[in-house]
Amino acid sequence: AKEGEVSVSIKDGMVSVGNANVIVANIAAVNGVVHVIDAILVPEMPTNTVFDIIERSEVHNTLEVAIVAAGLDETLASEGPFTVFAPTDDAFSLIPENVLESLLADPAGDLTQILLNHVVSGTALSTDLSDGMMITTLQGGEVSVSINDGMVMTGNANVIVANIVAVYGVVHVIDAIFVPDM
């Protein structure tokens, strides 16, 4: 079954829904019908890591390439947990092409530091952020948070999509790149 769906099977006159058997069927109500089952239907929990979210995103191709080049893909696919402020391809396009090529040519250098400046240890949902707080990144730098009229900014970037929850963390999509002091 797809995410959010349960399978229904009928065998020897016994109806099963997911892992539960229907023990009383067709109890009519004014607004529908009730079927009594003998187990709790537990939804499939997310198994995406923060790297899986980035890898499957259509707007994070450059970030994915950079993470793989820097060898951080296995780290971001681990238990962490991590909060990733993920700059879009449009954010990377603001970097001159020769500078980006230079960063990718030496991924263990400045590129790794820039990427680590977008990752925070732990899971920080938008509700965990407050105006004026400073977040320490894995690079060791700090990024400021400002909240104004419901708009969240981290450093110089707007959070354009918040709280893409992973099994071991969360991803927030941002529209600019944090550049650490190096």
Solvent accessible surface area in square Angstrom, and as a share of the most:
residue,aa,sasa,rsa
1,A,100,0.78
2,K,154,0.65
3,E,160,0.72
4,G,86,0.82
5,E,97,0.43
6,V,79,0.46
7,S,67,0.43
8,V,96,0.55
9,S,62,0.40
10,I,125,0.64
11,K,154,0.65
12,D,143,0.74
13,G,70,0.68
14,M,93,0.42
15,V,49,0.28
16,S,24,0.15
17,V,29,0.16
18,G,35,0.34
19,N,111,0.57
20,A,1,0.00
21,N,55,0.28
22,V,18,0.10
23,I,102,0.52
24,V,71,0.41
25,A,55,0.43
26,N,110,0.57
27,I,77,0.39
28,A,90,0.70
29,A,53,0.41
30,V,163,0.93
31,N,143,0.74
32,G,42,0.41
33,V,83,0.47
34,V,77,0.44
35,H,85,0.38
36,V,54,0.31
37,I,56,0.28
38,D,77,0.40
39,A,36,0.28
40,I,141,0.72
41,L,63,0.31
42,V,111,0.64
43,P,97,0.61
44,E,142,0.64
45,M,129,0.58
46,P,63,0.40
47,T,106,0.62
48,N,47,0.24
49,T,15,0.08
50,V,1,0.00
51,F,16,0.07
52,D,28,0.14
53,I,20,0.10
54,I,1,0.00
55,E,79,0.35
56,R,160,0.58
57,S,27,0.18
58,E,155,0.69
59,V,77,0.44
60,H,4,0.02
61,N,79,0.41
62,T,30,0.17
63,L,3,0.02
64,E,42,0.19
65,V,84,0.48
66,A,0,0.00
67,I,4,0.02
68,V,77,0.44
69,A,43,0.33
70,A,20,0.16
71,G,50,0.48
72,L,22,0.11
73,D,37,0.19
74,E,142,0.64
75,T,59,0.34
76,L,6,0.03
77,A,44,0.34
78,S,50,0.32
79,E,117,0.52
80,G,41,0.39
81,P,60,0.38
82,F,20,0.08
83,T,0,0.00
84,V,3,0.02
85,F,3,0.01
86,A,0,0.00
87,P,1,0.01
88,T,12,0.07
89,D,36,0.19
90,D,112,0.58
91,A,2,0.02
92,F,6,0.03
93,S,83,0.54
94,L,138,0.69
95,I,36,0.18
96,P,81,0.51
97,E,127,0.57
98,N,107,0.55
99,V,66,0.38
100,L,29,0.14
101,E,103,0.46
102,S,71,0.46
103,L,24,0.12
104,L,53,0.26
105,A,87,0.67
106,D,84,0.44
107,P,35,0.22
108,A,88,0.68
109,G,24,0.23
110,D,71,0.37
111,L,2,0.01
112,T,20,0.11
113,Q,62,0.28
114,I,13,0.07
115,L,6,0.03
116,L,35,0.18
117,N,7,0.04
118,H,3,0.01
119,V,4,0.02
120,V,15,0.09
121,S,79,0.51
122,G,21,0.21
123,T,64,0.37
124,A,18,0.14
125,L,59,0.29
126,S,27,0.18
127,T,121,0.70
128,D,81,0.42
129,L,14,0.07
130,S,60,0.39
131,D,93,0.48
132,G,57,0.55
133,M,64,0.29
134,M,99,0.44
135,I,13,0.06
136,T,79,0.46
137,T,7,0.04
138,L,73,0.36
139,Q,41,0.18
140,G,57,0.54
141,G,22,0.21
142,E,107,0.48
143,V,10,0.06
144,S,49,0.31
145,V,2,0.01
146,S,48,0.31
147,I,58,0.29
148,N,109,0.56
149,D,149,0.77
150,G,69,0.66
151,M,98,0.44
152,V,24,0.14
153,M,67,0.30
154,T,0,0.00
155,G,33,0.32
156,N,94,0.48
157,A,0,0.00
158,N,45,0.23
159,V,17,0.10
160,I,90,0.46
161,V,72,0.41
162,A,43,0.33
163,N,54,0.27
164,I,58,0.29
165,V,82,0.47
166,A,5,0.04
167,V,63,0.36
168,Y,80,0.30
169,G,4,0.04
170,V,0,0.00
171,V,1,0.01
172,H,1,0.00
173,V,8,0.05
174,I,0,0.00
175,D,49,0.25
176,A,15,0.12
177,I,14,0.07
178,F,8,0.03
179,V,108,0.62
180,P,11,0.07
181,D,141,0.73
182,M,129,0.58
